[in-house]
Amino acid sequence: MAASVEEVLARYRPEGEVYRPGQRAPFSGTYVCDRGTMLAPVRVQLSRGEEFPQVAGLGEHTRWRATNIQA
C-alpha cells in the first residue's frame, strides 16, 4: 500500500523547537542550521540566554534546531 504525501512528509519533519535569529537560547548547547542539500550545515555553540545569529546568505530566513552534539 502506498503512503500518502502527508505520511511521507511527516517522516522528514524536524523534531523539537525551531529558533529564529534574535531569539535567546533556552539552554546551553550546540545548535545547527541546515542550509539545504548542497551546502554543509552551520553549527554554533551558545550559552543559555545568548541570541541566535543570522547565517550569511540566509539572513532572516535562518532557522536553528538543537542538537545532542557535545563540543
C-alpha positions as CSV (number, residue, x, y, z in Angstrom):
1,M,0.0,0.0,0.0
2,A,1.4,3.4,-1.0
3,A,1.9,6.0,1.7
4,S,0.1,9.3,1.4
5,V,2.1,12.5,0.8
6,E,1.3,13.7,4.4
7,E,2.8,10.4,5.8
8,V,6.0,10.8,3.8
9,L,6.5,14.4,4.8
10,A,5.8,13.7,8.4
11,R,8.9,11.3,8.4
12,Y,11.2,14.2,7.5
13,R,9.7,17.0,9.6
14,P,12.3,18.2,12.1
15,E,11.5,17.3,15.7
16,G,11.7,19.8,18.5
17,E,11.5,23.6,18.5
18,V,12.9,25.8,15.8
19,Y,14.6,29.0,16.7
20,R,14.9,32.2,14.7
21,P,17.6,34.9,14.7
22,G,17.2,37.3,17.7
23,Q,15.6,34.7,19.9
24,R,17.5,33.7,23.0
25,A,18.9,30.2,23.6
26,P,16.8,28.3,26.2
27,F,19.7,26.2,27.3
28,S,23.5,26.0,26.6
29,G,24.4,23.7,23.8
30,T,25.1,23.2,20.1
31,Y,22.6,24.3,17.5
32,V,22.5,23.5,13.8
33,C,21.2,25.4,10.8
34,D,20.6,23.2,7.8
35,R,21.2,25.2,4.6
36,G,19.9,22.6,2.1
37,T,21.4,19.6,0.3
38,M,24.3,21.4,-1.5
39,L,25.8,23.3,1.5
40,A,27.1,21.9,4.7
41,P,25.1,22.7,7.8
42,V,26.3,25.5,10.1
43,R,26.8,24.8,13.8
44,V,27.1,27.3,16.6
45,Q,27.6,26.8,20.3
46,L,25.6,29.1,22.5
47,S,25.3,29.6,26.3
48,R,21.8,30.0,27.8
49,G,20.4,33.4,27.0
50,E,22.6,34.2,24.0
51,E,20.9,35.4,20.8
52,F,20.8,33.2,17.8
53,P,22.7,34.7,14.9
54,Q,21.8,35.0,11.2
55,V,23.7,32.8,8.7
56,A,25.3,34.7,5.8
57,G,23.2,34.2,2.7
58,L,20.1,33.2,4.6
59,G,19.5,36.4,6.7
60,E,16.2,36.5,8.4
61,H,15.3,33.1,7.0
62,T,17.8,31.3,9.2
63,R,16.3,28.6,11.4
64,W,18.2,26.9,14.2
65,R,17.5,23.5,15.9
66,A,19.0,22.0,19.0
67,T,21.4,19.0,18.6
68,N,22.8,16.4,21.0
69,I,26.4,17.2,19.9
70,Q,28.7,17.9,22.8
71,A,31.5,20.2,21.5
